[in-house]
Amino acid sequence: MRREQEFIDDLYVRVDRLRGATETAVEDALAQGSTPMQARLERDITVAERSGLLAALNAVDGSLCFGRIDTSSGTAHHIGRLGLRADDAERTPVLVDWRAPVARPFYLATGHTPMGLRRRRHIGTDGRRVTELHDEILDLADTERTGHEDPTGDAVLLSALNSARTGRMSDIVQTIQADQDRIIRAPHRGVLVVEGGPGTGKTAVALHRAAYLLYEHRELLARRAVLIVGPNPAFLGYIGEVLPALGETGVLLATVGELFPGVRATAVDGPRAAAVKGGLAMAEALARAVADRQALPDPVLTIAHDREVLLLDDGLVRVARERTRAAKLPHNAAREHFEGYILNTLTDMVAERIGTDPFDGTNLLDPSDLTQIRDELADNPEVWSAIDRLWPVLTPQRLVADFLAAPEDHLSAEDADAVRRPVTRAWTPADVPLLDEAAELLGEDDRVVRARAERERAAQVSYAQGVLDMSYASRTYEFEDKEEGDPESSEVLSAHDIIDAERFAERQEEDDHRSAAERAAADRTWAFGHIVVDEAQELSPMAWRLLMRRSPTRAMTLVGDPAQTAEEGGVGSWSDILEPYVGDRWEHTRLGVNYRTPAEIMDLAAAVVRAQDPAFEPPESVRSTGERPWIRRVASGELSGAVGKAVAELTPSEGRLAVIAPRGLHRSLAARLPGVTAGAEPDLTHTVVLLDPRQAKGLEFDAVLVVEPGHYGTSDLYVALTRATQRLGILHTGDLPAGLSTT
């Protein structure tokens, strides 16, 4: 214990020194101010790299080192959340990153296959203080003992499983099991599907895989960023500290509803509306909606021009429209072509009227005359008004809002009734894939972007010129009392003498110090280096279209459990999700050990699913608490009071309790539960939290109270029953669902 404490003390001396040097490097780099382009690039790289290192050092402080391996050859390596090296010429490793190849035996070695190890040691710490050691002897011929031997090798794992929950997921870097390690370190290519029932650690495995890939492919993934997609904001808050604790901060965590920059999805759809919006038919419906906005005259458009009236009829516009569509460009990007066809058509019309010889019918106008006519038409507001009616510039928000306000033109009557909404209503998560689809269909007229950039650039140059003019005036005033020919006056240079407004504006441009993840969050077209999707079975086909656009290389890790599919629009089947995009080029693996849920609770939850699917096989629980779940029936008028009493009974002295109840009961229950947290983004660090079953996905609590289980579908009930690590209670007023009633 003393030797390990001495090592930890030396380690933190090194960390503190490194942190101080890193802070100084960042401050010095930022203090450089305006520099030449190359130096500015080098400065930005330094700031990004050093800021990332500083964030990692701060995140792992207090939990840096957790293990040690002693090899049969006599060498020893300490294992930690990130790697540190000595300052000597060889850069000798002092602490080995858990992701490094040399650390892998820490997770895989067994007495049967020791992988060259003599001993594996787990080091428990409280901040910077060593509190416990657990040694596993892997070489049975080794007779040296320390008094900290763990005969089964399970003490650290069971301690972690039985520890009180904090409302935040913790990393499992110290207790990664062999089957989990193989998934975490799987090669970075294509799509890997990780299936696992409740409590199998699939979310933790996915997050640790993201950390491992960032270690193995740092240059690529740091530049392209990693996206973690979760089912709801509460879940993202729950997992938000895992990757920073592993030394990784450059990752974007988001729900599908947050993947369209500038849109915040705050409204909620009913199940039917979400299912319709999530279906692939919506892609075709939106494409038809765009095509409908490429209108034809009914029957003719009149344009006043130069004391004449020009007529655009259906036939002329139809030709222009078909030629424009033949370019196969998105709607807004194609508008430039449509404008050209219409202007050419009108030019020919005017030229025929004013330039045709009345005797032989030949046109007497030359190319310069035609150009003049076209320019005059391009200056006519009525021409542009007509073009706007026939081929308007559209935004994704306006297109989708108009579509959902009047969907009957493109959907069946039943589906239209399900999704119809006012134009002014807030967006829902199911709307975001529609907005993304619309953005793909519409594209962007880059002339608008170029014009905006040119205006901004002109404004910057104008401002810079004003600054230089003021500098020149100041110089004139300062030396106006000097005698003519005074050398001091002639030799002093000002900014006006050595730089022009264009270059001065360039030097004042604001540097972008955002991380790749921050830039990705603001860019709808960003291509991520890797995407991790949790609860992947719940995503709709339209959501998958959005995500596949974000991953052109199809580098993805998908985790989930088809048995927990609750969303009506969820795809559920891995082959249905992936075959349209990658065919059969994906790998599937399964986690079959339940680390979270005690056997007594898992047996109850499995009975609910077996009532619908007799062949269902749940993951096998590794532990038993000896405490069976209880089920109580109460009168309907006594439910709120019974919930209050049950919460008092189940709330642990340390840890967290979740009350999982139908959304319609939340207001009345919250009134009886002082200090409870609830809502769309509840604070999971509170002792008691009130959730509906969908919000509980992926979360875990020391104790759970399930209220009115008969109001849930089988998948939702299965999720609700499997959130507890210790105790489970059930309250109901009506009949119990199948499976529970026979328990």
Secondary structure, DSSP 8 states (H G I E B T S, - for coil): -HHHHHHHHHHHHHHHHHHHHHHHHHHHHHTT-S--HHHHHHHHHHHHHHHHHHHHHHHHTT--EEEEEEETTS-EEEEESS-EE-SSTT--EEEEETTSGGGTHHHH--SSS-TTEEEEEEEEEETTEEEEEEEEE--TT-----S-B-SSS-HHHHHHHHS---SS----TTT--HHHHHHHTS-SSSEEEEEE-TTS-HHHHHHHHHHHHHHHTHHHHHHH-EEEEESSHHHHHHHTTHHHHTT---EEEEEGGG-STT----S---HHHHHHHHSTHHHHHHHHHHHHTS---SSEEEEEETTEEEEEEHHHHHHHHHHHHTT---HHHHHHHHHHHHHHHHHHHHHHHHHB-TTT--B---HHHHHHHHHHHHT-HHHHHHHHHHS----HHHHHHHHHHSGGGTS-HHHHHHH---TTS---TTHHHHHHHHHHHH---HHHHHHHHHHHHHHHHHHHHHHHHHHHHHHHHHTTTS-TT-HHHHH---HHHH--HHHHHHHTS------HHHHHHT-TT---SEEEESSGGG--HHHHHHHHHH-TT--EEEEE-GGG---TT----HHHHHHHHHTT-EEEEEE-EESSS-HHHHHHHHHHHHTT-TT----EES---S---EEEE--GGGHHHHHHHHHHHH--SSS-EEEE--GGGHHHHHHTSTT-B-SSS--TTSSEEEE-TTTTTT--EEEEEEE-GGGS-HHHHHHHHT-EEEEEEEEESS---TTTTT-
